[in-house]
Amino acid sequence: MAWLEQRGKLFHLVFRISGRKVKKSLKTANPNDAAAMAARIERRLALIDQGDLSIPPDADLMTFLLSDGRLERPVQLTNGTTLKALCDQYLAALPDGSLESNTIYTLKIHLNHLQAVLGERLSIDRLTFASLQRYVDARSRQTGRLGKPLSTVTIKKELTSLSGVWSWAVRMELVKGAFPNKGLRYPKTSEKSPFQTWTEIERRIETGGLTEVEQSELWEGLYLNAAEIGQILDFAEQNVRHELIYPMLVVAAHTGARRSEILRSEAADFDFQSNMVLLRELKRSRGRRTMRTVPLSGRLLRVMRTRLGNVRGRYTFGIDGKPLTVDEASHYFKLTFAGSRWEKIRGWHVFRHSFISNCASQGIDQRMIDAWTGHQTEEMRKRYRHLFPNVQQVALQSVFGT
């Protein structure tokens, strides 16, 4: 059995193994981090007691337990330790369930880019402001999707990932000092344009002069009006390439749920007595799972009554007891609309944008929209406040007349 003790601000883990008592500082004052590490270690200790896991004679006990028993010879981080070694140990020490699988996937991409530019063998003690500025300069000259210059937002996200690794290493006393990113100079960013209707985007493209990249950026900002939402759902119902995609699309369109929230959905989350659906979040509060509820529309109520009658297992949108994966959801989304006028839709996120924009266009209080859709940045709220053109015309005419 393992338990936590607090000494000053830091948590210590205490447990017994082979008849001896072991106490070790977890190097963290965060109770959630400490509890997660304690739970992981207790699971490893149980495996050791059962004889399913053995401790190598030359392994550091705590590192071995925290690394899921994978590091027989744990990396000792000292001066000269490489960037790759630090990143590898950070990933190995992530608590089970602390991050979404797609978040870990993105994190690994960021760390790979950092290692590719800065060098896998870069000594951590030589990571300076100058080296980070060189990274920003180098990445800003590279191109991303569709050949577009890499955005400042992407570069900042990559460095934020590295900053997270650095902060963890400081808490674990593997490195010292603050992450040297203060004062970095980034390329100027352009404010994203407000979301636009299908008609507005086509009109802009018809005027000519836009590159394929610029046209693609316009379609990234598409939102569908209520009539178009109905049309695309009708199309999907008749042409869907996987039985789970149509009900998933209705959830996305009528609740503003993120794809990950839909895939995480459980059958018990749909309450037909109160006509509400519970959405399980990860973004609103860091390190803590939160939830929100959204009313069930008539169409969503009908579709989910049918869907839940066919559910076998825990997850609403699962196969053989396992939820559909992100890649599967994206694959069948594209197949469903391939060759139709709707193939211009870039992905699941358009339904979230459309849900919020349609709510805003009907004058629904922003606080209620926030309660239904969860975490939003002020930058996103500004884009969502772009109402339908005719709504704006009516509003202005009410002031000055027709």
C-alpha positions as CSV (number, residue, x, y, z in Angstrom):
1,M,0.0,0.0,0.0
2,A,1.2,3.5,-0.8
3,W,0.1,6.8,0.8
4,L,0.9,10.5,0.6
5,E,2.4,12.7,3.2
6,Q,2.9,16.5,2.9
7,R,6.1,18.1,4.1
8,G,5.9,21.8,3.8
9,K,4.6,22.4,0.2
10,L,5.9,19.2,-1.3
11,F,4.2,15.8,-1.3
12,H,6.1,12.6,-0.3
13,L,5.2,9.1,-1.2
14,V,5.5,6.4,1.5
15,F,5.1,2.7,0.8
16,R,6.4,-0.7,2.0
17,I,8.3,-3.1,-0.3
18,S,10.1,-6.3,0.6
19,G,9.5,-5.6,4.3
20,R,11.1,-2.1,4.3
21,K,9.5,1.3,4.4
22,V,10.4,3.7,1.6
23,K,9.7,7.4,1.6
24,K,10.5,9.6,-1.4
25,S,9.7,13.1,-2.3
26,L,7.6,13.5,-5.5
27,K,9.0,16.9,-6.1
28,T,5.5,18.4,-6.6
29,A,3.2,20.6,-4.5
30,N,0.3,19.8,-6.9
31,P,-2.1,17.4,-5.1
32,N,-3.5,16.1,-8.4
33,D,-0.1,15.3,-9.8
34,A,0.9,13.7,-6.5
35,A,-2.3,11.5,-6.3
36,A,-1.8,10.4,-10.0
37,M,1.8,9.4,-9.3
38,A,0.8,7.6,-6.1
39,A,-1.9,5.7,-8.0
40,R,0.5,4.6,-10.7
41,I,3.1,3.4,-8.2
42,E,0.5,1.5,-6.2
43,R,-0.5,-0.4,-9.4
44,R,3.2,-1.3,-10.1
45,L,3.7,-2.4,-6.5
46,A,0.6,-4.7,-6.8
47,L,2.2,-6.3,-9.9
48,I,5.4,-6.8,-8.0
49,D,3.6,-8.5,-5.1
50,Q,1.8,-10.8,-7.6
51,G,5.1,-11.7,-9.3
52,D,4.1,-10.1,-12.6
53,L,6.8,-7.4,-12.5
54,S,10.4,-7.6,-11.3
55,I,12.8,-4.8,-10.4
56,P,16.1,-5.0,-12.1
57,P,18.9,-5.1,-9.6
58,D,20.6,-1.9,-10.9
59,A,17.4,0.2,-11.4
60,D,16.5,3.3,-9.5
61,L,13.3,2.1,-7.6
62,M,11.2,5.3,-7.9
63,T,12.1,5.9,-11.6
64,F,11.4,2.3,-12.4
65,L,8.0,2.5,-10.7
66,L,7.0,5.8,-12.3
67,S,8.0,4.7,-15.8
68,D,5.5,1.8,-15.8
69,G,8.4,-0.6,-15.4
70,R,9.8,0.2,-18.8
71,L,13.1,1.9,-17.8
72,E,15.4,-0.8,-16.6
73,R,18.3,1.6,-16.7
74,P,16.7,5.0,-16.1
75,V,18.3,8.0,-17.7
76,Q,20.2,10.0,-15.2
77,L,19.9,13.7,-16.2
78,T,23.0,15.6,-15.6
79,N,25.0,18.3,-17.4
80,G,25.4,17.0,-21.0
81,T,22.0,15.3,-21.0
82,T,20.4,15.5,-24.4
83,L,17.2,17.1,-25.4
84,K,16.0,13.7,-26.6
85,A,16.7,12.1,-23.3
86,L,14.7,14.7,-21.4
87,C,11.7,14.4,-23.8
88,D,11.8,10.6,-23.6
89,Q,11.8,10.6,-19.8
90,Y,9.0,13.2,-19.7
91,L,6.7,11.1,-22.0
92,A,7.5,7.9,-20.0
93,A,6.5,9.6,-16.7
94,L,3.1,11.0,-17.9
95,P,0.4,9.8,-15.5
96,D,-2.1,7.3,-17.0
97,G,-5.1,9.2,-18.3
98,S,-3.6,12.7,-17.6
99,L,-3.8,13.6,-21.3
100,E,-6.1,12.6,-24.2
101,S,-4.5,10.3,-26.7
102,N,-4.7,12.9,-29.5
103,T,-3.1,15.5,-27.1
104,I,-0.2,13.1,-26.5
105,Y,0.0,12.5,-30.3
106,T,0.3,16.3,-30.9
107,L,2.8,16.7,-28.1
108,K,5.0,14.1,-29.6
109,I,4.8,15.9,-33.0
110,H,5.9,19.2,-31.3
111,L,8.8,17.5,-29.5
112,N,9.9,15.8,-32.7
113,H,10.0,19.2,-34.5
114,L,12.0,20.7,-31.6
115,Q,14.5,17.9,-31.7
116,A,14.8,18.1,-35.5
117,V,15.6,21.8,-35.5
118,L,17.5,22.1,-32.2
119,G,19.2,18.7,-32.5
120,E,18.5,15.5,-30.5
121,R,21.9,15.7,-29.0
122,L,21.6,19.3,-27.8
123,S,22.8,19.4,-24.2
124,I,20.0,20.6,-21.9
125,D,22.5,22.9,-20.1
126,R,23.1,24.6,-23.4
127,L,19.5,25.4,-24.1
128,T,19.5,29.2,-24.1
129,F,17.4,32.2,-25.2
130,A,19.6,32.4,-28.3
131,S,18.9,28.7,-29.2
132,L,15.2,29.2,-28.8
133,Q,15.3,32.4,-30.9
134,R,17.1,30.5,-33.6
135,Y,14.3,27.8,-33.4
136,V,11.6,30.5,-33.9
137,D,13.5,32.0,-36.9
138,A,14.1,28.6,-38.5
139,R,10.5,27.4,-38.1
140,S,9.1,30.7,-39.4
141,R,10.9,30.0,-42.7
142,Q,9.3,26.6,-43.0
143,T,5.9,25.7,-44.5
144,G,3.1,23.8,-43.1
145,R,-0.1,22.3,-44.4
146,L,-1.0,23.2,-48.1
147,G,2.4,24.9,-48.4
148,K,1.4,27.8,-46.2
149,P,4.1,29.5,-44.1
150,L,4.1,28.1,-40.6
151,S,2.0,30.2,-38.3
152,T,3.2,32.0,-35.2
153,V,0.5,30.2,-33.3
154,T,2.0,26.8,-34.2
155,I,5.5,27.9,-33.3
156,K,4.3,29.2,-29.9
157,K,2.4,25.9,-29.2
158,E,5.6,23.9,-29.9
159,L,7.6,26.0,-27.5
160,T,4.7,25.8,-24.9
161,S,5.1,22.0,-25.2
162,L,8.8,22.3,-24.5
163,S,8.1,24.7,-21.6
164,G,5.9,22.0,-20.1
165,V,8.7,19.5,-20.3
166,W,11.1,22.0,-18.7
167,S,8.7,22.8,-15.9
168,W,8.3,19.1,-15.1
169,A,12.1,18.6,-15.1
170,V,12.5,21.6,-12.7
171,R,10.0,20.0,-10.3
172,M,11.8,16.7,-10.5
173,E,15.1,18.5,-9.9
174,L,16.5,17.4,-13.3
175,V,17.2,20.9,-14.5
176,K,17.5,24.3,-12.9
177,G,16.3,27.8,-13.7
178,A,13.4,29.3,-15.6
179,F,12.6,28.3,-19.2
180,P,14.6,30.8,-21.3
181,N,11.8,32.0,-23.5
182,K,11.2,35.5,-22.1
183,G,11.5,38.2,-24.8
184,L,11.4,35.9,-27.9
185,R,10.5,37.7,-31.1
186,Y,7.9,36.1,-33.3
187,P,6.7,36.9,-36.8
188,K,3.7,39.2,-36.8
189,T,0.3,37.4,-36.8
190,S,-2.8,38.3,-38.7
191,E,-6.2,38.2,-37.0
192,K,-8.3,35.4,-38.3
193,S,-11.3,36.6,-40.2
194,P,-14.9,36.1,-38.8
195,F,-16.6,32.9,-39.8
196,Q,-18.5,33.3,-43.1
197,T,-21.5,31.7,-44.7
198,W,-21.2,29.4,-47.7
199,T,-22.7,32.1,-50.0
200,E,-20.1,34.7,-48.7
201,I,-17.2,32.4,-49.3
202,E,-18.4,31.4,-52.9
203,R,-18.9,35.1,-53.7
204,R,-15.4,36.0,-52.5
205,I,-13.9,33.1,-54.6
206,E,-15.9,34.1,-57.7
207,T,-14.3,37.5,-57.7
208,G,-11.0,35.8,-58.6
209,G,-7.4,36.5,-57.6
210,L,-7.2,34.1,-54.7
211,T,-4.6,31.3,-54.5
212,E,-5.6,27.8,-53.6
213,V,-4.2,28.4,-50.1
214,E,-6.3,31.5,-49.7
215,Q,-9.4,29.7,-50.8
216,S,-8.6,26.9,-48.4
217,E,-8.4,29.4,-45.6
218,L,-11.8,30.8,-46.4
219,W,-13.3,27.3,-46.2
220,E,-11.6,26.8,-42.9
221,G,-13.8,29.7,-41.6
222,L,-17.1,28.3,-42.9
223,Y,-20.2,28.1,-40.8
224,L,-23.5,26.6,-41.9
225,N,-26.9,28.3,-41.3
226,A,-29.7,26.3,-39.7
227,A,-31.2,25.3,-43.1
228,E,-27.8,24.0,-44.4
229,I,-27.3,22.1,-41.2
230,G,-30.6,20.3,-41.8
231,Q,-29.6,19.6,-45.5
232,I,-26.3,18.2,-44.6
233,L,-27.7,15.9,-41.9
234,D,-30.4,14.7,-44.3
235,F,-27.6,13.9,-46.8
236,A,-25.5,12.1,-44.2
237,E,-28.5,10.0,-43.1
238,Q,-28.9,8.7,-46.6
239,N,-25.2,8.5,-47.6
240,V,-23.3,7.7,-44.4
241,R,-20.5,5.2,-44.8
242,H,-20.5,4.0,-41.3
243,E,-23.6,3.6,-39.0
244,L,-22.1,5.6,-36.2
245,I,-21.3,8.7,-38.2
246,Y,-24.8,10.0,-38.7
247,P,-25.8,10.1,-35.0
248,M,-22.4,11.6,-34.2
249,L,-23.0,14.4,-36.8
250,V,-26.3,15.2,-35.2
251,V,-24.7,15.4,-31.8
252,A,-22.0,17.7,-33.2
253,A,-24.5,19.9,-35.1
254,H,-27.1,20.2,-32.3
255,T,-24.8,20.5,-29.2
256,G,-21.6,22.1,-30.5
257,A,-19.6,19.2,-29.0
258,R,-16.0,18.6,-30.0
259,R,-15.1,15.4,-31.8
260,S,-13.2,14.1,-28.7
261,E,-16.2,14.8,-26.5
262,I,-18.4,12.8,-28.8
263,L,-16.0,9.9,-28.9
264,R,-15.8,10.0,-25.1
265,S,-19.6,9.9,-24.7
266,E,-21.2,7.1,-22.7
267,A,-24.7,5.8,-23.1
268,A,-25.6,6.9,-19.6
269,D,-24.9,10.5,-20.5
270,F,-28.2,10.9,-22.4
271,D,-31.1,11.6,-20.0
272,F,-34.4,11.3,-21.8
273,Q,-36.3,12.3,-18.7
274,S,-34.8,15.8,-18.5
275,N,-34.0,15.9,-22.2
276,M,-30.3,16.8,-21.5
277,V,-27.0,15.3,-22.6
278,L,-23.9,15.4,-20.5
279,L,-20.6,16.2,-22.3
280,R,-17.3,15.1,-20.7
281,E,-14.6,17.8,-21.1
282,L,-10.9,18.0,-20.6
283,K,-10.1,21.5,-21.8
284,R,-12.0,23.7,-19.3
285,S,-9.9,22.9,-16.2
286,R,-6.3,21.7,-16.6
287,G,-5.7,18.5,-14.7
288,R,-9.3,18.0,-13.8
289,R,-12.2,16.3,-15.7
290,T,-15.2,18.6,-16.0
291,M,-18.7,18.2,-17.5
292,R,-21.4,20.4,-19.0
293,T,-24.9,19.7,-20.1
294,V,-26.8,20.7,-23.3
295,P,-30.5,20.4,-24.0
296,L,-31.6,17.7,-26.5
297,S,-33.2,19.1,-29.7
298,G,-36.1,17.2,-31.2
299,R,-34.0,15.6,-33.9
300,L,-31.2,14.7,-31.6
301,L,-33.7,13.1,-29.2
302,R,-35.2,10.9,-31.9
303,V,-31.8,9.9,-33.3
304,M,-30.3,9.0,-29.9
305,R,-33.3,7.0,-28.8
306,T,-32.7,4.8,-31.8
307,R,-29.0,4.8,-31.4
308,L,-29.0,3.8,-27.7
309,G,-31.3,1.0,-28.5
310,N,-28.4,-0.6,-30.4
311,V,-25.6,0.2,-28.0
312,R,-23.7,-2.7,-26.6
313,G,-21.2,-1.7,-24.0
314,R,-20.3,1.5,-22.2
315,Y,-19.6,3.9,-25.0
316,T,-22.3,5.6,-27.1
317,F,-20.3,5.4,-30.3
318,G,-18.3,2.2,-29.9
319,I,-17.6,-1.0,-31.6
320,D,-17.1,-4.2,-29.5
321,G,-17.0,-2.1,-26.3
322,K,-14.3,0.3,-27.6
323,P,-15.1,3.9,-28.8
324,L,-14.4,4.8,-32.4
325,T,-10.9,6.3,-32.8
326,V,-10.1,9.8,-34.0
327,D,-8.6,8.5,-37.2
328,E,-11.7,6.3,-37.9
329,A,-14.0,9.3,-37.2
330,S,-12.1,11.5,-39.6
331,H,-11.8,8.7,-42.3
332,Y,-15.6,8.0,-42.4
333,F,-16.4,11.7,-42.2
334,K,-14.5,12.3,-45.4
335,L,-15.9,9.2,-47.1
336,T,-19.5,10.3,-46.3
337,F,-19.2,13.6,-48.1
338,A,-16.7,12.7,-50.8
339,G,-17.9,13.7,-54.3
340,S,-20.8,15.8,-53.0
341,R,-21.1,19.6,-52.6
342,W,-20.4,19.1,-48.9
343,E,-16.9,17.8,-49.4
344,K,-15.6,21.3,-49.0
345,I,-16.3,21.0,-45.3
346,R,-12.9,20.6,-43.6
347,G,-13.9,18.5,-40.6
348,W,-16.0,18.0,-37.5
349,H,-15.1,21.4,-36.1
350,V,-17.4,23.2,-38.6
351,F,-20.4,22.0,-36.7
352,R,-19.2,23.5,-33.4
353,H,-18.6,26.8,-35.2
354,S,-22.0,26.6,-36.8
355,F,-23.8,25.7,-33.6
356,I,-22.4,28.7,-31.8
357,S,-22.9,31.1,-34.7
358,N,-26.5,30.1,-35.2
359,C,-27.1,30.5,-31.5
360,A,-25.5,34.0,-31.6
361,S,-27.6,35.0,-34.6
362,Q,-30.7,34.2,-32.7
363,G,-29.7,36.6,-29.9
364,I,-29.0,33.8,-27.3
365,D,-27.2,35.2,-24.3
366,Q,-23.4,34.7,-24.6
367,R,-23.3,33.3,-21.1
368,M,-25.7,30.5,-22.1
369,I,-23.7,29.8,-25.3
370,D,-20.6,29.5,-23.1
371,A,-22.4,27.2,-20.7
372,W,-23.4,24.9,-23.6
373,T,-20.1,24.9,-25.4
374,G,-17.5,25.1,-22.6
375,H,-14.1,26.6,-22.9
376,Q,-13.6,29.4,-25.4
377,T,-11.0,32.1,-25.9
378,E,-11.9,35.7,-26.3
379,E,-10.4,35.5,-29.8
380,M,-12.8,32.8,-30.7
381,R,-15.8,34.6,-29.2
382,K,-15.0,37.5,-31.5
383,R,-15.1,35.3,-34.5
384,Y,-18.4,33.7,-33.4
385,R,-20.0,37.1,-32.9
386,H,-20.1,37.6,-36.7
387,L,-23.8,37.2,-37.3
388,F,-25.6,36.4,-40.5
389,P,-25.6,39.4,-43.0
390,N,-29.4,39.8,-43.0
391,V,-29.5,39.9,-39.2
392,Q,-26.9,42.7,-39.2
393,Q,-28.9,44.6,-41.9
394,V,-32.1,44.4,-39.9
395,A,-30.2,45.5,-36.7
396,L,-28.7,48.6,-38.5
397,Q,-32.0,49.4,-40.3
398,S,-33.7,49.5,-36.9
399,V,-31.5,52.4,-36.1
400,F,-31.4,54.4,-39.3
401,G,-34.4,53.0,-41.2
402,T,-34.5,51.2,-44.6
